[in-house]
Amino acid sequence: MDANLEADRAPDVPVKQRHTAQWSFERLRDEHGITGGYTIVKDHVRSRSRSSREAFAPLHHPPGHAQADFGGAVAEVGGRREKVAFSA
């Protein structure tokens, strides 16, 4: 099963043809006689897909360039609560 999931990561494999947890469960049950439940297979497939994703975006700012963050908040202005914008 892990080999199939690993092969699904290739960029040339269409999304519609990738192995789902349901398909993997049915194949394990039908071809290998596994008697366990669907949930354990689903959890395994999910953990494999999560561990393969990068969770960061490297930032590179050449000299002379800057980065700014924008946001909003509720603040009290003149005794009234108002939504304000800010940048950092």
Biopython code that builds the backbone (N, CA, C, O; Angstrom):
import numpy as np
from Bio.PDB.StructureBuilder import StructureBuilder

atoms = [
    (1, "MET", "N", (0.824, -1.184, 0.000)),
    (1, "MET", "CA", (0.000, 0.000, 0.000)),
    (1, "MET", "C", (0.867, 1.246, 0.000)),
    (1, "MET", "O", (0.562, 2.203, -0.711)),
    (2, "ASP", "N", (1.940, 1.257, 0.779)),
    (2, "ASP", "CA", (2.806, 2.430, 0.817)),
    (2, "ASP", "C", (3.452, 2.709, -0.538)),
    (2, "ASP", "O", (3.652, 3.867, -0.905)),
    (3, "ALA", "N", (3.779, 1.653, -1.278)),
    (3, "ALA", "CA", (4.373, 1.853, -2.608)),
    (3, "ALA", "C", (3.385, 2.559, -3.537)),
    (3, "ALA", "O", (3.783, 3.421, -4.321)),
    (4, "ASN", "N", (2.103, 2.202, -3.457)),
    (4, "ASN", "CA", (1.094, 2.868, -4.275)),
    (4, "ASN", "C", (0.948, 4.329, -3.891)),
    (4, "ASN", "O", (0.844, 5.195, -4.759)),
    (5, "LEU", "N", (0.941, 4.608, -2.593)),
    (5, "LEU", "CA", (0.814, 5.991, -2.135)),
    (5, "LEU", "C", (2.030, 6.812, -2.541)),
    (5, "LEU", "O", (1.905, 7.983, -2.899)),
    (6, "GLU", "N", (3.196, 6.198, -2.485)),
    (6, "GLU", "CA", (4.427, 6.883, -2.895)),
    (6, "GLU", "C", (4.398, 7.192, -4.388)),
    (6, "GLU", "O", (4.801, 8.278, -4.805)),
    (7, "ALA", "N", (3.927, 6.249, -5.189)),
    (7, "ALA", "CA", (3.845, 6.457, -6.635)),
    (7, "ALA", "C", (2.847, 7.555, -6.984)),
    (7, "ALA", "O", (3.003, 8.229, -8.002)),
    (8, "ASP", "N", (1.830, 7.740, -6.156)),
    (8, "ASP", "CA", (0.827, 8.779, -6.398)),
    (8, "ASP", "C", (1.394, 10.186, -6.290)),
    (8, "ASP", "O", (0.791, 11.133, -6.796)),
    (9, "ARG", "N", (2.532, 10.338, -5.646)),
    (9, "ARG", "CA", (3.129, 11.671, -5.484)),
    (9, "ARG", "C", (3.741, 12.209, -6.767)),
    (9, "ARG", "O", (4.013, 13.405, -6.866)),
    (10, "ALA", "N", (3.959, 11.347, -7.748)),
    (10, "ALA", "CA", (4.569, 11.782, -9.004)),
    (10, "ALA", "C", (3.693, 12.846, -9.664)),
    (10, "ALA", "O", (2.469, 12.711, -9.684)),
    (11, "PRO", "N", (4.298, 13.891, -10.198)),
    (11, "PRO", "CA", (3.505, 14.978, -10.773)),
    (11, "PRO", "C", (2.700, 14.574, -12.006)),
    (11, "PRO", "O", (1.740, 15.259, -12.358)),
    (12, "ASP", "N", (3.068, 13.481, -12.667)),
    (12, "ASP", "CA", (2.353, 13.079, -13.877)),
    (12, "ASP", "C", (1.142, 12.191, -13.587)),
    (12, "ASP", "O", (0.443, 11.791, -14.518)),
    (13, "VAL", "N", (0.878, 11.871, -12.304)),
    (13, "VAL", "CA", (-0.286, 11.053, -11.947)),
    (13, "VAL", "C", (-1.486, 11.981, -11.770)),
    (13, "VAL", "O", (-1.469, 12.841, -10.890)),
    (14, "PRO", "N", (-2.532, 11.822, -12.596)),
    (14, "PRO", "CA", (-3.714, 12.674, -12.449)),
    (14, "PRO", "C", (-4.382, 12.477, -11.084)),
    (14, "PRO", "O", (-4.379, 11.373, -10.540)),
    (15, "VAL", "N", (-4.942, 13.537, -10.546)),
    (15, "VAL", "CA", (-5.562, 13.493, -9.220)),
    (15, "VAL", "C", (-6.653, 12.435, -9.161)),
    (15, "VAL", "O", (-6.782, 11.733, -8.158)),
    (16, "LYS", "N", (-7.434, 12.315, -10.219)),
    (16, "LYS", "CA", (-8.548, 11.358, -10.238)),
    (16, "LYS", "C", (-8.081, 9.905, -10.218)),
    (16, "LYS", "O", (-8.883, 9.010, -9.953)),
    (17, "GLN", "N", (-6.801, 9.652, -10.492)),
    (17, "GLN", "CA", (-6.301, 8.284, -10.539)),
    (17, "GLN", "C", (-5.474, 7.909, -9.310)),
    (17, "GLN", "O", (-4.897, 6.822, -9.264)),
    (18, "ARG", "N", (-5.411, 8.773, -8.340)),
    (18, "ARG", "CA", (-4.635, 8.481, -7.144)),
    (18, "ARG", "C", (-5.423, 7.567, -6.220)),
    (18, "ARG", "O", (-6.652, 7.525, -6.268)),
    (19, "HIS", "N", (-4.712, 6.845, -5.389)),
    (19, "HIS", "CA", (-5.327, 5.880, -4.483)),
    (19, "HIS", "C", (-5.991, 6.600, -3.306)),
    (19, "HIS", "O", (-5.356, 7.418, -2.640)),
    (20, "THR", "N", (-7.237, 6.305, -3.058)),
    (20, "THR", "CA", (-7.950, 6.864, -1.913)),
    (20, "THR", "C", (-7.879, 5.865, -0.763)),
    (20, "THR", "O", (-7.501, 4.709, -0.951)),
    (21, "ALA", "N", (-8.245, 6.324, 0.422)),
    (21, "ALA", "CA", (-8.271, 5.433, 1.576)),
    (21, "ALA", "C", (-9.302, 4.326, 1.367)),
    (21, "ALA", "O", (-9.058, 3.173, 1.722)),
    (22, "GLN", "N", (-10.455, 4.676, 0.791)),
    (22, "GLN", "CA", (-11.505, 3.681, 0.556)),
    (22, "GLN", "C", (-11.023, 2.607, -0.415)),
    (22, "GLN", "O", (-11.225, 1.415, -0.181)),
    (23, "TRP", "N", (-10.392, 3.030, -1.493)),
    (23, "TRP", "CA", (-9.904, 2.073, -2.486)),
    (23, "TRP", "C", (-8.825, 1.185, -1.872)),
    (23, "TRP", "O", (-8.806, -0.024, -2.104)),
    (24, "SER", "N", (-7.933, 1.781, -1.092)),
    (24, "SER", "CA", (-6.869, 1.003, -0.454)),
    (24, "SER", "C", (-7.452, -0.019, 0.517)),
    (24, "SER", "O", (-7.002, -1.164, 0.566)),
    (25, "PHE", "N", (-8.459, 0.401, 1.290)),
    (25, "PHE", "CA", (-9.106, -0.509, 2.233)),
    (25, "PHE", "C", (-9.747, -1.688, 1.506)),
    (25, "PHE", "O", (-9.565, -2.840, 1.898)),
    (26, "GLU", "N", (-10.498, -1.392, 0.445)),
    (26, "GLU", "CA", (-11.170, -2.465, -0.300)),
    (26, "GLU", "C", (-10.163, -3.430, -0.923)),
    (26, "GLU", "O", (-10.389, -4.640, -0.949)),
    (27, "ARG", "N", (-9.063, -2.894, -1.418)),
    (27, "ARG", "CA", (-8.040, -3.749, -2.019)),
    (27, "ARG", "C", (-7.377, -4.637, -0.966)),
    (27, "ARG", "O", (-7.163, -5.826, -1.199)),
    (28, "LEU", "N", (-7.052, -4.059, 0.188)),
    (28, "LEU", "CA", (-6.461, -4.861, 1.261)),
    (28, "LEU", "C", (-7.417, -5.959, 1.712)),
    (28, "LEU", "O", (-7.001, -7.092, 1.952)),
    (29, "ARG", "N", (-8.693, -5.624, 1.827)),
    (29, "ARG", "CA", (-9.701, -6.599, 2.257)),
    (29, "ARG", "C", (-9.887, -7.697, 1.209)),
    (29, "ARG", "O", (-9.875, -8.880, 1.548)),
    (30, "ASP", "N", (-10.056, -7.319, -0.056)),
    (30, "ASP", "CA", (-10.373, -8.282, -1.105)),
    (30, "ASP", "C", (-9.167, -9.118, -1.543)),
    (30, "ASP", "O", (-9.288, -10.326, -1.746)),
    (31, "GLU", "N", (-8.008, -8.474, -1.689)),
    (31, "GLU", "CA", (-6.840, -9.177, -2.229)),
    (31, "GLU", "C", (-5.982, -9.838, -1.159)),
    (31, "GLU", "O", (-5.312, -10.835, -1.429)),
    (32, "HIS", "N", (-5.996, -9.289, 0.053)),
    (32, "HIS", "CA", (-5.087, -9.800, 1.082)),
    (32, "HIS", "C", (-5.812, -10.355, 2.306)),
    (32, "HIS", "O", (-5.172, -10.857, 3.230)),
    (33, "GLY", "N", (-7.133, -10.271, 2.319)),
    (33, "GLY", "CA", (-7.899, -10.850, 3.418)),
    (33, "GLY", "C", (-7.769, -10.122, 4.736)),
    (33, "GLY", "O", (-8.000, -10.713, 5.791)),
    (34, "ILE", "N", (-7.406, -8.859, 4.702)),
    (34, "ILE", "CA", (-7.272, -8.085, 5.935)),
    (34, "ILE", "C", (-8.652, -7.960, 6.586)),
    (34, "ILE", "O", (-9.633, -7.664, 5.904)),
    (35, "THR", "N", (-8.731, -8.182, 7.884)),
    (35, "THR", "CA", (-10.018, -8.136, 8.577)),
    (35, "THR", "C", (-10.179, -6.877, 9.417)),
    (35, "THR", "O", (-11.202, -6.704, 10.080)),
    (36, "GLY", "N", (-9.192, -6.003, 9.400)),
    (36, "GLY", "CA", (-9.273, -4.767, 10.178)),
    (36, "GLY", "C", (-10.313, -3.813, 9.611)),
    (36, "GLY", "O", (-10.938, -4.095, 8.589)),
    (37, "GLY", "N", (-10.491, -2.686, 10.282)),
    (37, "GLY", "CA", (-11.491, -1.712, 9.885)),
    (37, "GLY", "C", (-10.947, -0.643, 8.950)),
    (37, "GLY", "O", (-9.739, -0.499, 8.762)),
    (38, "TYR", "N", (-11.873, 0.092, 8.378)),
    (38, "TYR", "CA", (-11.554, 1.161, 7.437)),
    (38, "TYR", "C", (-10.785, 2.289, 8.119)),
    (38, "TYR", "O", (-9.889, 2.875, 7.512)),
    (39, "THR", "N", (-11.118, 2.601, 9.363)),
    (39, "THR", "CA", (-10.537, 3.751, 10.049)),
    (39, "THR", "C", (-9.019, 3.668, 10.144)),
    (39, "THR", "O", (-8.338, 4.677, 9.964)),
    (40, "ILE", "N", (-8.484, 2.505, 10.419)),
    (40, "ILE", "CA", (-7.024, 2.383, 10.540)),
    (40, "ILE", "C", (-6.346, 2.648, 9.207)),
    (40, "ILE", "O", (-5.268, 3.241, 9.169)),
    (41, "VAL", "N", (-6.965, 2.216, 8.111)),
    (41, "VAL", "CA", (-6.408, 2.473, 6.777)),
    (41, "VAL", "C", (-6.509, 3.962, 6.470)),
    (41, "VAL", "O", (-5.554, 4.561, 5.975)),
    (42, "LYS", "N", (-7.652, 4.557, 6.760)),
    (42, "LYS", "CA", (-7.858, 5.987, 6.507)),
    (42, "LYS", "C", (-6.824, 6.819, 7.276)),
    (42, "LYS", "O", (-6.240, 7.748, 6.717)),
    (43, "ASP", "N", (-6.598, 6.494, 8.537)),
    (43, "ASP", "CA", (-5.628, 7.228, 9.350)),
    (43, "ASP", "C", (-4.220, 7.087, 8.792)),
    (43, "ASP", "O", (-3.452, 8.049, 8.793)),
    (44, "HIS", "N", (-3.879, 5.898, 8.315)),
    (44, "HIS", "CA", (-2.551, 5.678, 7.752)),
    (44, "HIS", "C", (-2.367, 6.490, 6.469)),
    (44, "HIS", "O", (-1.337, 7.139, 6.286)),
    (45, "VAL", "N", (-3.357, 6.454, 5.587)),
    (45, "VAL", "CA", (-3.273, 7.219, 4.329)),
    (45, "VAL", "C", (-3.158, 8.709, 4.635)),
    (45, "VAL", "O", (-2.374, 9.413, 3.998)),
    (46, "ARG", "N", (-3.926, 9.189, 5.595)),
    (46, "ARG", "CA", (-3.879, 10.605, 5.970)),
    (46, "ARG", "C", (-2.515, 10.985, 6.529)),
    (46, "ARG", "O", (-1.982, 12.041, 6.188)),
    (47, "SER", "N", (-1.945, 10.145, 7.377)),
    (47, "SER", "CA", (-0.634, 10.465, 7.946)),
    (47, "SER", "C", (0.447, 10.480, 6.876)),
    (47, "SER", "O", (1.375, 11.285, 6.951)),
    (48, "ARG", "N", (0.346, 9.605, 5.883)),
    (48, "ARG", "CA", (1.318, 9.591, 4.791)),
    (48, "ARG", "C", (1.217, 10.855, 3.946)),
    (48, "ARG", "O", (2.236, 11.402, 3.525)),
    (49, "SER", "N", (-0.006, 11.324, 3.694)),
    (49, "SER", "CA", (-0.153, 12.510, 2.858)),
    (49, "SER", "C", (0.276, 13.766, 3.609)),
    (49, "SER", "O", (0.799, 14.699, 2.999)),
    (50, "ARG", "N", (0.065, 13.801, 4.909)),
    (50, "ARG", "CA", (0.491, 14.962, 5.692)),
    (50, "ARG", "C", (2.002, 15.042, 5.803)),
    (50, "ARG", "O", (2.577, 16.129, 5.747)),
    (51, "SER", "N", (2.644, 13.900, 5.960)),
    (51, "SER", "CA", (4.094, 13.920, 6.139)),
    (51, "SER", "C", (4.830, 14.261, 4.856)),
    (51, "SER", "O", (6.021, 14.567, 4.887)),
    (52, "SER", "N", (4.134, 14.211, 3.727)),
    (52, "SER", "CA", (4.813, 14.482, 2.461)),
    (52, "SER", "C", (4.738, 15.945, 2.044)),
    (52, "SER", "O", (5.397, 16.345, 1.084)),
    (53, "ARG", "N", (3.951, 16.746, 2.746)),
    (53, "ARG", "CA", (3.802, 18.146, 2.383)),
    (53, "ARG", "C", (4.787, 19.018, 3.141)),
    (53, "ARG", "O", (5.058, 18.781, 4.318)),
    (54, "GLU", "N", (5.323, 20.025, 2.466)),
    (54, "GLU", "CA", (6.159, 20.989, 3.160)),
    (54, "GLU", "C", (5.248, 21.973, 3.870)),
    (54, "GLU", "O", (4.198, 22.347, 3.348)),
    (55, "ALA", "N", (5.648, 22.385, 5.049)),
    (55, "ALA", "CA", (4.805, 23.263, 5.844)),
    (55, "ALA", "C", (5.402, 24.661, 5.977)),
    (55, "ALA", "O", (5.056, 25.392, 6.904)),
    (56, "PHE", "N", (6.286, 25.038, 5.070)),
    (56, "PHE", "CA", (6.887, 26.361, 5.146)),
    (56, "PHE", "C", (7.153, 26.870, 3.738)),
    (56, "PHE", "O", (7.199, 26.103, 2.776)),
    (57, "ALA", "N", (7.325, 28.171, 3.643)),
    (57, "ALA", "CA", (7.688, 28.804, 2.379)),
    (57, "ALA", "C", (8.942, 29.626, 2.633)),
    (57, "ALA", "O", (8.889, 30.618, 3.361)),
    (58, "PRO", "N", (10.053, 29.239, 2.055)),
    (58, "PRO", "CA", (11.277, 30.003, 2.293)),
    (58, "PRO", "C", (11.151, 31.411, 1.719)),
    (58, "PRO", "O", (10.642, 31.599, 0.614)),
    (59, "LEU", "N", (11.613, 32.380, 2.471)),
    (59, "LEU", "CA", (11.567, 33.768, 2.037)),
    (59, "LEU", "C", (12.966, 34.255, 1.729)),
    (59, "LEU", "O", (13.918, 33.965, 2.454)),
    (60, "HIS", "N", (13.074, 34.993, 0.651)),
    (60, "HIS", "CA", (14.359, 35.582, 0.273)),
    (60, "HIS", "C", (14.085, 37.003, -0.180)),
    (60, "HIS", "O", (13.304, 37.223, -1.106)),
    (61, "HIS", "N", (14.717, 37.959, 0.460)),
    (61, "HIS", "CA", (14.535, 39.361, 0.105)),
    (61, "HIS", "C", (15.888, 39.945, -0.270)),
    (61, "HIS", "O", (16.742, 40.134, 0.596)),
    (62, "PRO", "N", (16.091, 40.234, -1.552)),
    (62, "PRO", "CA", (17.363, 40.832, -1.960)),
    (62, "PRO", "C", (17.515, 42.223, -1.357)),
    (62, "PRO", "O", (16.521, 42.848, -0.987)),
    (63, "PRO", "N", (18.734, 42.709, -1.255)),
    (63, "PRO", "CA", (18.958, 44.047, -0.696)),
    (63, "PRO", "C", (18.127, 45.095, -1.447)),
    (63, "PRO", "O", (18.041, 45.082, -2.675)),
    (64, "GLY", "N", (17.526, 45.992, -0.681)),
    (64, "GLY", "CA", (16.716, 47.050, -1.274)),
    (64, "GLY", "C", (15.241, 46.709, -1.381)),
    (64, "GLY", "O", (14.442, 47.561, -1.769)),
    (65, "HIS", "N", (14.864, 45.493, -1.048)),
    (65, "HIS", "CA", (13.463, 45.099, -1.083)),
    (65, "HIS", "C", (12.971, 44.918, 0.350)),
    (65, "HIS", "O", (13.755, 44.635, 1.256)),
    (66, "ALA", "N", (11.671, 45.084, 0.545)),
    (66, "ALA", "CA", (11.108, 44.980, 1.885)),
    (66, "ALA", "C", (9.879, 44.080, 1.867)),
    (66, "ALA", "O", (9.344, 43.755, 0.807)),
    (67, "GLN", "N", (9.450, 43.691, 3.036)),
    (67, "GLN", "CA", (8.248, 42.887, 3.197)),
    (67, "GLN", "C", (7.347, 43.605, 4.194)),
    (67, "GLN", "O", (7.821, 44.148, 5.192)),
    (68, "ALA", "N", (6.045, 43.605, 3.915)),
    (68, "ALA", "CA", (5.089, 44.232, 4.816)),
    (68, "ALA", "C", (3.934, 43.272, 5.069)),
    (68, "ALA", "O", (3.534, 42.525, 4.176)),
    (69, "ASP", "N", (3.413, 43.293, 6.256)),
    (69, "ASP", "CA", (2.242, 42.509, 6.624)),
    (69, "ASP", "C", (1.101, 43.467, 6.911)),
    (69, "ASP", "O", (1.301, 44.512, 7.531)),
    (70, "PHE", "N", (-0.089, 43.116, 6.463)),
    (70, "PHE", "CA", (-1.266, 43.949, 6.663)),
    (70, "PHE", "C", (-2.301, 43.160, 7.445)),
    (70, "PHE", "O", (-2.378, 41.935, 7.346)),
    (71, "GLY", "N", (-3.083, 43.872, 8.213)),
    (71, "GLY", "CA", (-4.124, 43.205, 8.978)),
    (71, "GLY", "C", (-5.168, 44.182, 9.450)),
    (71, "GLY", "O", (-5.144, 45.359, 9.090)),
    (72, "GLY", "N", (-6.081, 43.693, 10.252)),
    (72, "GLY", "CA", (-7.137, 44.529, 10.800)),
    (72, "GLY", "C", (-7.435, 44.120, 12.221)),
    (72, "GLY", "O", (-7.143, 42.998, 12.636)),
    (73, "ALA", "N", (-8.021, 45.040, 12.962)),
    (73, "ALA", "CA", (-8.361, 44.761, 14.354)),
    (73, "ALA", "C", (-9.493, 45.693, 14.762)),
    (73, "ALA", "O", (-9.811, 46.652, 14.060)),
    (74, "VAL", "N", (-10.089, 45.398, 15.896)),
    (74, "VAL", "CA", (-11.104, 46.284, 16.474)),
    (74, "VAL", "C", (-10.418, 47.085, 17.571)),
    (74, "VAL", "O", (-9.776, 46.521, 18.457)),
    (75, "ALA", "N", (-10.558, 48.406, 17.506)),
    (75, "ALA", "CA", (-9.911, 49.272, 18.486)),
    (75, "ALA", "C", (-10.915, 50.309, 18.967)),
    (75, "ALA", "O", (-11.915, 50.586, 18.305)),
    (76, "GLU", "N", (-10.630, 50.870, 20.124)),
    (76, "GLU", "CA", (-11.474, 51.942, 20.644)),
    (76, "GLU", "C", (-10.875, 53.268, 20.206)),
    (76, "GLU", "O", (-9.757, 53.617, 20.584)),
    (77, "VAL", "N", (-11.641, 54.002, 19.399)),
    (77, "VAL", "CA", (-11.187, 55.283, 18.866)),
    (77, "VAL", "C", (-12.220, 56.337, 19.259)),
    (77, "VAL", "O", (-13.377, 56.269, 18.844)),
    (78, "GLY", "N", (-11.798, 57.301, 20.052)),
    (78, "GLY", "CA", (-12.715, 58.362, 20.477)),
    (78, "GLY", "C", (-13.892, 57.831, 21.278)),
    (78, "GLY", "O", (-14.988, 58.386, 21.202)),
    (79, "GLY", "N", (-13.686, 56.765, 22.043)),
    (79, "GLY", "CA", (-14.742, 56.201, 22.861)),
    (79, "GLY", "C", (-15.642, 55.228, 22.115)),
    (79, "GLY", "O", (-16.560, 54.670, 22.717)),
    (80, "ARG", "N", (-15.412, 55.005, 20.822)),
    (80, "ARG", "CA", (-16.212, 54.055, 20.044)),
    (80, "ARG", "C", (-15.326, 52.907, 19.540)),
    (80, "ARG", "O", (-14.145, 53.094, 19.249)),
    (81, "ARG", "N", (-15.929, 51.723, 19.446)),
    (81, "ARG", "CA", (-15.192, 50.575, 18.905)),
    (81, "ARG", "C", (-15.299, 50.608, 17.385)),
    (81, "ARG", "O", (-16.399, 50.638, 16.832)),
    (82, "GLU", "N", (-14.143, 50.603, 16.712)),
    (82, "GLU", "CA", (-14.125, 50.662, 15.262)),
    (82, "GLU", "C", (-13.122, 49.651, 14.718)),
    (82, "GLU", "O", (-12.143, 49.297, 15.376)),
    (83, "LYS", "N", (-13.391, 49.207, 13.521)),
    (83, "LYS", "CA", (-12.452, 48.318, 12.847)),
    (83, "LYS", "C", (-11.379, 49.185, 12.190)),
    (83, "LYS", "O", (-11.683, 50.115, 11.443)),
    (84, "VAL", "N", (-10.122, 48.861, 12.483)),
    (84, "VAL", "CA", (-9.012, 49.648, 11.944)),
    (84, "VAL", "C", (-8.053, 48.723, 11.188)),
    (84, "VAL", "O", (-7.948, 47.532, 11.484)),
    (85, "ALA", "N", (-7.369, 49.293, 10.222)),
    (85, "ALA", "CA", (-6.359, 48.565, 9.459)),
    (85, "ALA", "C", (-4.978, 48.952, 9.952)),
    (85, "ALA", "O", (-4.768, 50.065, 10.434)),
    (86, "PHE", "N", (-4.042, 48.029, 9.829)),
    (86, "PHE", "CA", (-2.677, 48.342, 10.229)),
    (86, "PHE", "C", (-1.702, 47.583, 9.322)),
    (86, "PHE", "O", (-2.069, 46.624, 8.645)),
    (87, "SER", "N", (-0.461, 48.041, 9.334)),
    (87, "SER", "CA", (0.599, 47.349, 8.598)),
    (87, "SER", "C", (1.835, 47.324, 9.482)),
    (87, "SER", "O", (2.043, 48.186, 10.335)),
    (88, "ALA", "N", (2.632, 46.318, 9.246)),
    (88, "ALA", "CA", (3.857, 46.172, 10.044)),
    (88, "ALA", "C", (5.029, 45.945, 9.129)),
    (88, "ALA", "O", (6.158, 45.797, 9.596)),
]
sb = StructureBuilder()
sb.init_structure("model")
sb.init_model(0)
sb.init_chain("A")
sb.init_seg("    ")
for serial, (resi, resn, name, xyz) in enumerate(atoms, 1):
    if name == "N":
        sb.init_residue(resn, " ", resi, " ")
    sb.init_atom(name, np.array(xyz, "f"), 0.0, 1.0, " ", f" {name:<3s}", serial, name[0])
structure = sb.get_structure()
